[in-house]
């Protein structure tokens, strides 16, 4: 199964924010949308960074009016991405190695979707269940 299959089910919508948005505004977006990360992008949908709940917590730990700063001050600028051709196993390996839970999907240098660890685990469970059903059916026919 590939990232394209996940995006076909969940859609390709991604919440993006500009780099000059305040951290407090990002917190409101994360809360109201019930999501764990937003992609920081320019008007041409090129990825500038990503901000997760973890980034916000780290900013709060530093203190000093952290919520008034701009999102560019806390975003992860070196964003690991994937394409819709990557397999679930490849994506899981990247997420595990990098210790992050959100992976933007890029096509032709532009943002084309996002997958979360929850999306990947759900797809993998469905895949394993389907394989088990096929094995049971095969054994029943033998």
C-alpha positions as CSV (number, residue, x, y, z in Angstrom):
1,X,0.0,0.0,0.0
2,X,1.2,3.5,-0.8
3,X,0.7,7.0,0.5
4,X,-1.5,7.6,-2.5
5,X,-3.9,5.0,-1.2
6,X,-4.0,6.8,2.2
7,X,-4.6,10.2,0.6
8,X,-7.3,8.7,-1.6
9,X,-9.3,7.8,1.5
10,X,-8.6,10.8,3.8
11,X,-8.2,13.5,1.2
12,X,-5.3,15.9,0.4
13,X,-6.4,18.9,2.4
14,X,-3.6,20.3,4.5
15,X,-3.8,23.1,7.0
16,X,-1.1,25.6,6.2
17,X,0.0,28.9,7.8
18,X,2.2,31.7,6.8
19,X,5.6,32.1,8.5
20,X,4.7,35.4,10.1
21,X,1.6,34.1,11.9
22,X,1.8,34.3,15.7
23,X,2.4,31.2,17.8
24,X,-0.8,31.9,19.7
25,X,-2.8,31.9,16.4
26,X,-1.2,28.5,15.5
27,X,-2.3,27.1,18.9
28,X,-5.8,28.2,18.2
29,X,-5.7,26.5,14.8
30,X,-4.3,23.3,16.2
31,X,-7.0,23.3,18.9
32,X,-10.0,24.2,16.7
33,X,-9.1,21.8,14.0
34,X,-8.1,19.0,16.5
35,X,-4.8,18.4,14.6
36,X,-1.2,17.9,15.8
37,X,0.7,19.9,13.3
38,X,0.4,22.6,10.6
39,X,2.6,23.1,7.6
40,X,4.3,26.5,7.2
41,X,4.1,27.3,3.4
42,X,4.4,30.2,1.0
43,X,1.6,31.3,-1.4
44,X,3.0,28.9,-4.0
45,X,2.5,25.9,-1.7
46,X,6.2,25.5,-1.2
47,X,7.0,24.1,2.3
48,X,9.0,26.4,4.5
49,X,8.6,24.4,7.7
50,X,6.3,22.5,10.0
51,X,5.0,23.3,13.5
52,X,3.8,20.6,15.8
53,X,2.4,20.5,19.3
54,X,5.8,19.5,20.5
55,X,7.3,22.7,19.0
56,X,4.8,24.8,20.9
57,X,5.5,23.0,24.1
58,X,9.2,23.6,23.7
59,X,8.5,27.3,23.1
60,X,6.4,27.5,26.2
61,X,9.2,25.9,28.2
62,X,11.6,28.7,27.2
63,X,9.1,31.2,28.7
64,X,9.3,34.9,28.0
65,X,6.0,35.5,26.2
66,X,6.6,32.6,23.8
67,X,3.1,32.8,22.3
68,X,3.6,36.2,20.9
69,X,6.5,35.2,18.7
70,X,6.1,34.2,15.1
71,X,5.7,30.7,13.9
72,X,8.9,30.9,12.0
73,X,10.8,31.2,15.3
74,X,9.7,27.7,16.4
75,X,9.1,25.8,13.2
76,X,11.2,22.9,12.0
77,X,12.7,24.2,8.8
78,X,14.4,21.0,7.6
79,X,11.2,19.1,6.9
80,X,11.3,15.5,6.0
81,X,8.8,14.7,3.2
82,X,7.6,11.8,1.1
83,X,5.8,11.4,-2.2
84,X,2.5,9.6,-2.8
85,X,4.5,6.7,-4.3
86,X,6.2,5.9,-1.0
87,X,5.0,2.7,0.7
88,X,3.5,2.6,4.2
89,X,6.6,0.7,5.4
90,X,8.9,3.4,4.0
91,X,6.9,6.2,5.7
92,X,6.7,4.3,9.0
93,X,10.5,3.9,8.9
94,X,11.0,7.6,8.3
95,X,8.7,8.6,11.1
96,X,10.3,6.2,13.5
97,X,13.8,7.2,12.6
98,X,13.0,10.9,12.8
99,X,10.8,10.6,15.8
100,X,8.0,12.7,14.3
101,X,4.3,12.0,13.7
102,X,3.5,14.1,10.6
103,X,4.9,13.8,7.1
104,X,4.1,16.2,4.3
105,X,3.6,14.8,0.9
106,X,5.3,16.6,-2.0
107,X,4.7,16.5,-5.7
108,X,6.7,18.6,-8.1
109,X,8.2,20.6,-5.2
110,X,4.8,21.6,-3.9
111,X,2.7,20.4,-0.9
112,X,0.2,17.8,-2.0
113,X,-1.1,16.3,1.3
114,X,0.0,15.1,4.7
115,X,0.0,11.8,6.5
116,X,0.1,11.3,10.2
117,X,1.3,8.3,12.2
118,X,-2.4,7.6,12.9
119,X,-3.2,7.5,9.2
120,X,-0.3,5.1,8.6
121,X,-1.1,2.8,11.4
122,X,-4.8,2.6,10.4
123,X,-3.8,1.8,6.8
124,X,-1.3,-0.9,8.0
125,X,-3.9,-2.5,10.3
126,X,-6.4,-2.6,7.4
127,X,-3.7,-4.2,5.2
128,X,-2.8,-6.9,7.8
129,X,-6.5,-7.7,8.4
130,X,-7.1,-8.0,4.7
131,X,-4.1,-10.3,4.3
132,X,-5.4,-12.4,7.2
133,X,-8.8,-12.7,5.7
134,X,-7.2,-13.8,2.4
135,X,-5.2,-16.4,4.2
136,X,-8.2,-17.8,6.0
137,X,-10.2,-17.9,2.7
138,X,-7.2,-19.7,1.0
139,X,-6.9,-22.2,3.8
140,X,-10.7,-22.8,3.8
141,X,-10.6,-23.6,0.1
142,X,-7.7,-26.1,0.4
